[in-house]
Amino acid sequence: QVQLVESGGGLLQPGGSLKLSCTRSGRIGAIPGMGWYRQAPGKQRELVARIFSDGSTNVADSVKGRFTISRDNAKNTVYLQMNNLKPEDTAIYYCKNIAPPIWGQGTQVTVSS
């Protein structure tokens, strides 16, 4: 009944910026908490940032000061603005509806010279 579709990934050089989008389809009565996660090759999937139903946010220490999570409820969309990207940020980025847990298909972000 609910699907998440990510977009905005790509290939760019260190220091660049990228904005990811995650659009939610299907009917949900309440504003959900949403999260961005990432998984690099051979690594565990890790939490990047979350935005909660009340609009509060938190981000992982590894991206603090560089990444910002936001949302537009009218568009059923959550964003991840990524600035000053580093090679260590290379991963597939996944959007997640926290409750009920629903994952998007992921979008690839590659940061390389």
Sequence and secondary structure as in RCSB ss.txt:
>XXXX:A:sequence
QVQLVESGGGLLQPGGSLKLSCTRSGRIGAIPGMGWYRQAPGKQRELVARIFSDGSTNVADSVKGRFTISRDNAK
NTVYLQMNNLKPEDTAIYYCKNIAPPIWGQGTQVTVSS
>XXXX:A:secstr
  EEEEE  EEE TT  EEEEEEEES  SS   EEEEEE TTS  EEEEEE TTS EEE TTTTTTEEEEEEGGG
TEEEEEE S  GGG EEEEEEETTTTEE   EEEEE  
